[in-house]
Amino acid sequence: MDTQTRAHAGQDQAGETTWQGHPDPAAPHRDRVERTLGAHNYHPLDVVLTRGSGVWLYDTAGRRYLDCLSAYSAVNQGHCHPRILAALTAQAERLTLTSRAFRHDQLAPLYEDLARLTGAHKVLPMNSGAEAVETALKAVRKWGYEVKGVPEGQAEIIVCANNFHGRTLGIVGFSTDPDARGGYAPFAPGFRVVPFGDADALAQAITPNTVAFLVEPIQGEAGVIMAQPGYFKRVRELCSARNVVLILDEIQTGLGRTGAMLAEEHEGIEADVTLIGKALSGGFYPVSAVLSNESVLGVFQPGQHGSTFGGNPLACAVARAALAVLHDEGMIDNARVQGAYFLERLAALRGPVREARGRGLMLALELEADAGPARLMCERLAARGMLVKDTHGQTLRLSPPLIVTREQIDWACDQLQAVLDAH
Ligand SMILES: *Cc1c(COP(=O)(O)O)cnc(C)c1O
């Protein structure tokens, strides 16, 4: 890790927190407002954060927490990274939004950076991850009709069970999670679900009308689920042999999280379409992009797809800085090295642990079925100064910013052990 990363991470080591937060006079009013005025579509841990720096978050009572979620990997670069902040403020003072009705000078540099760093031949910038997914789904259907020769209206897209690709009506229609899709029917037709990690099932599901297979390299929301080695090699071969577009959703796995720029590098394959988002802005601003080979994004003509904010000057400047620091500050290497160490330490924890798994700094600790809810563990960890998110009842997800140090990981594992001992 170089000096700038170390400075951003903070010289202060974990474990120095004093747990004497001061009372927050605004708390009762804020609680009441959130309870009565806010839709209840989230059930957050009861910490009220007001400041972040590097791996650290601070609450309104002045307590400090090690962030082990990184906003679901949107803050890979660490909170409020100074270089990204500088790019944001400099661009915000010059030009923020033109719409794509006019050209601006920030778009071409972003295209070039993305092409150089990911090998993409064409780029389409959007805002949220879900919009990048929707854009890819539209593109592959159009590609199916115009390039592959699928009869109009017959295109099929294959997806995986337990997928997570976002929250739009189109996307939740092919989710298999009852919470994500329940109550929102009717849904768009044209999707087929196969088990994740089962290449034979994919082979059987492909028909002459199949235009694409959409899959996450590691299923994040499902609980950091990994496929067997060799699965993605076979997926790549099947898609090539049957003229099916392989879309990798790298919105969570991408941009260094797994110890490589893109998780596909671990599998030795190249997707036809790659989706990125989240850390593409380092957490400052929603920025996503569809990256593709020449032919898939080549189907769009003027007026056929768009977004008012997609590819705006502010987003481009922020994304370029967010990409640059990943590379310049050695964050991807750090994710690989510290991730391997973290996994080793997680696997050595004593107590009701069923499995530690993951790659790079995209990690999970699954508790034994009878160990009690992981949510309770998250609450106890929060009380000890560590923020973690549970998923699917029994699993803790651990994904600190990519600047995390070995000492901070040691401290985090001590907290996990203490909470497991009491669990
Ligand atoms: C978070 C996520 C999305 C959706 O991104 P939003 O910005 O929340 O719309 C899509 N796919 C994957 C794999 C994700 O983790």
The ligand as an SDF file (V2000), in Angstrom:
LIG
                    3D

 15 15  0  0  0  0  0  0  0  0999 V2000
  -26.5100   -3.8850   -6.4810 C   0  0  0  0  0  0  0  0  0  0  0  0
  -26.6210   -4.7890   -7.6580 C   0  0  0  0  0  0  0  0  0  0  0  0
  -27.4360   -4.4470   -8.7460 C   0  0  0  0  0  0  0  0  0  0  0  0
  -28.3460   -3.2400   -8.7600 C   0  0  0  0  0  0  0  0  0  0  0  0
  -27.6840   -2.0370   -8.6070 O   0  0  0  0  0  0  0  0  0  0  0  0
  -28.5330   -0.7190   -8.1710 P   0  0  0  0  0  0  0  0  0  0  0  0
  -27.5510    0.3910   -8.3190 O   0  0  0  0  0  0  0  0  0  0  0  0
  -28.9620   -0.9450   -6.7540 O   0  0  0  0  0  0  0  0  0  0  0  0
  -29.6840   -0.6130   -9.1020 O   0  0  0  0  0  0  0  0  0  0  0  0
  -27.4410   -5.3000   -9.8390 C   0  0  0  0  0  0  0  0  0  0  0  0
  -26.6920   -6.4120   -9.8490 N   0  0  0  0  0  0  0  0  0  0  0  0
  -25.9010   -6.7710   -8.8240 C   0  0  0  0  0  0  0  0  0  0  0  0
  -25.0780   -8.0190   -8.9050 C   0  0  0  0  0  0  0  0  0  0  0  0
  -25.8480   -5.9880   -7.6880 C   0  0  0  0  0  0  0  0  0  0  0  0
  -25.0960   -6.3580   -6.6340 O   0  0  0  0  0  0  0  0  0  0  0  0
  1  2  1  0
  2  3  1  0
  2 14  2  0
  3  4  1  0
  3 10  2  0
  4  5  1  0
  5  6  1  0
  6  7  2  0
  6  8  1  0
  6  9  1  0
 10 11  1  0
 11 12  2  0
 12 13  1  0
 12 14  1  0
 14 15  1  0
M  END
$$$$
